């Protein structure tokens, strides 16, 4: 130590001491962080599917209650259809509507709908082996159409309008509030979890032989953040005088284009009845 002090005092101003300029021989052993990487990828994919700011209505879009009614009715008719021609007509309508979406939303709808259809096709493989290929094709097409309709409604409707549409449909306020807070908190807590995992990955030096403790710490911090978010939400709702009741304006949601969408829905119902042989 004394020699280092003498070297420091004898060095010229602005020069580094010799002992400080010596290279460090520390070479930490490599560790696998595949678990953290997969966790971050999973959280990121969940956040991508739960984006709540994607919905944007156009001038020709119906109001949220009518859009929700039309979407549910079309999914129900497609599920009940036994005539494959009606399913193909619905598939053509869905493809035309999806083609008008922006490229990013078009990619999301196509990926989710194709994945669901492929999964249903795999589930129906025994039916194909038993000679019921028509049933497998019918079920797969129905899933493709239904998921396409649901994704299109979700991606073209702002989230607050969906909440208002549920109240117009006389859905209990408690259920609406539960869904509303759950979806918003999933996004918020997902971002917090992603930040914690990123900080854990950046601060991990060398080999960590107790990964369970690290992930337990991540879960503990996330639980504390959840409690803090719940307390803040409760306090803000109390300060604003929220009593748990979602109030919507009567008739304020109606648009002139809604009449055209209801007429189109009536035409689809008539086509369904005609092709099913009920007339």
N, C-alpha and C positions, 0 to 999 in steps of 0.2 A: 504494500500500500504506500509505504514511504517512497519507493522508487517511482511509482506512478505519479505521486505528488511532485517529485522532482522533475519528471518528464513534462508534466503539465506546465510547471513554472518556467522551464527552460525553453519551451516551444514558443515560436513567434506568434504574435496576436493574429487570430484568424485561422491558424492551423489546428487540425484535429489531433488529439493525443494519439500516440501509436496504438495503445491498447483499445481505444475506441474505434479505430479503423480496422481492427482485425476482424475477419469474416467469422460469422457464427457457424458452428458445425452442427446445429440442431436440425435434424431431419425427422419430423414426426412420421410415425407409421400411417400408411393409408388405411382408410376405413370406408366401408360401403355405406352410402346414404340412399340406397334404392328405396328404402321404406319411406323416408322423408320425401323423396322425389315423387313417389307414387301418391303419397298423401296430398302433396301440393297439386298434383295433376288432377286428383279426384275432386278436391275443393274447387279448383278452377273450372272444371267441367260442370259442377253443380251451379256455380255462380253464372256460368254462361247460359244455363237453361232457365235460371230464375231471374233474368233481367226484367225489371218491372217498368222500364221506360221505353220499351220497344213499340208498344201499341200506339198507332196513330191512324185516326179515321180520315177518310177522304170525303169529297163532296157527295159521291154516290153511295157512301156507306150508310146503312140504316143506323138508327139509334141503338144504344147498347141493349136495352130490353128486347127490341125486335130482333136484333142480331142474335142474341142468346136464344130466343124462341125459335128462330129459323134454324140455327145450328143444331139445337137439340132435336127438333122435329126431323131434320134431314138424317141425322145419325140414327134416330129411332126407325125411320122408314127404311133406311139401308139395312139395318140389322134384321128387320122383319121380312125383308124381301126374299121370296123364293124364286122369282124370275130373274135370271142372270142378265137379261136385257136391261132391266131397270137399274141394276147395279152398274152396268157399263155406261148408261146415260148419266148417272150420278158421278161416275169417275171422269167422264168427259167434262162435266160442269166444274168439278173440282180442279182439273188440270187447266182449264181456261182461266179460272179465278187465280190459281197459284201462279200462273205465267205472268199475271199482271203485277205481282209483288216485286219489290226491289230485290236485287241479286242476293243480298245477305239473308233476307227473310226467305227467299226462294230456296236457298241452300239448306236452311234450317228445317223448313217444312219437308223438303225432299229427303233429307237424311233421317229425320225421325219417322216419317211415314214408311219409307222403304225398310228401315230397321224393324219396325213393328210388323210389317207384312212378311218379311223374311223369317222373323221369329214364329209367326203363326204358321208359315209354310213348313218350318221344321217340326212344329208340334203336330201338324197334320200328315207327317210322313207315313205313319202306320196306315192311314186311310188310303194313301196312294198305293202302298204295297198290297192292300186288300182290294184294289180295283175301284176305289171311290175317288178317282182323281178329280172329278167334277166338284165334289164337296170341298176338297182342299183348295181348288182354284176359286170357288165361290167365297169361302171363308177368308182367304188371303186378300181378295179384292175388296171385300167388305171392310176388313181391317185397314187397308190402304185408304179407302174413301173416308172412313170414320175418323181416323187419325189426321188426315189432311184437312177435314172440316174443322176439327177441334183446334189444330195448330193455326189455321187461318183466322179463326175467330179470336184466338188468344193474341196473335201478333198484329192484328188490325184494330184492337180495342184497348184504349188506355185502362190501366188497372183501376183507377178511381171510378170510371164508368162501369166497369164490371161489378164493383161493389154496389153502386147505385142500382144497377139492373137487378141484382139479387134482392135488394130491398123492395123494388117495384114488384118483384115476383112473390112478395110476402114471405121471404126467407127470414127466420128469426134473427134479431139483431145480435144476439149472443153468438150465433154461428158465423155471421158475417164478420163480426169483430175478431173472432178466433182465427178465421182464415186470413183476414187482413193483416193482423199482427204476426201470425206465423210466417207468412210469405215474406214480409218485410224484414223480420228478424233473422230469417234464414240467410238472406243476402248480407245483412249487417254482420252477423256472427261468422259467416263464411269468410268475409274480408278480414275479420280479426284473426281467425284461425290461419288464414294464408299469411298474414303478417308475422304471426308467432312462429310458424314453421320456417318462414324465410329467415327470421332472426336466429332461430336454432341452427339452421344449416350454415349460416355465415359465421357463427361463433363456435362451431364445432371444430376443434383442432386436434389432430391425432385420432387415436382409436377410442371410441366410447364403448366400454364393455357393459354398460348398464343403460341400454336404450329404453328399457321399460320405464326407468325413473324419468328419463327425459320426456317421453310421451305422457307420462303421468303429470309432469309439470305443465305440459301444454294443455292437457285436459283440465287441470286445476285452474290455470289462468283463464281459460275459456269459460269455465263455470262462474268464476268471479265476474268476468265481463258480462255474462248473461244476467246475473243478479243485479249488477249495476244498471244495465239497460232496462231491466224490468222496473227498477225503482224510479229511474228517470222518466220512463213512459207513464207510470202511474202518477207521478207528481205533475207532469205536464198536462195529462188529461184532467186531473183534479183542478189545476189552476185555470184551465179553459172551461170548466163547468160541464165537462162531458159526463152524461149520466148513463151511457151505454146504449143510447137510442140513435140510430142512423136516420136522419130526416131527409126525405127527398121531396122535391116539388111535384105536386100532382099535375100531370099533363105537360110539365115543362120539358120533358125529354122527347116529345113527339116531333118528328121531322116529316116534311112533305114526301120525301122519298120512301118513307116507311110503307105507304100504301102500295107502291109498286112491288116492294119485297113481299108483302103479304099476298098480293095477287099471284106472284111467282110461286110462293109456297102453296097456294091453293091449286095451281096448275100441276105442281109436282105431286100433290096428294091425289089429284084426279088421275094422273098417269099411273101412279102406284096402284090405285084401285082397279084401273082398266087392265093393266098387265098382270095383276094377280088373279084376274078372272072373278072379281067380286061383283062386277056389274053384269 
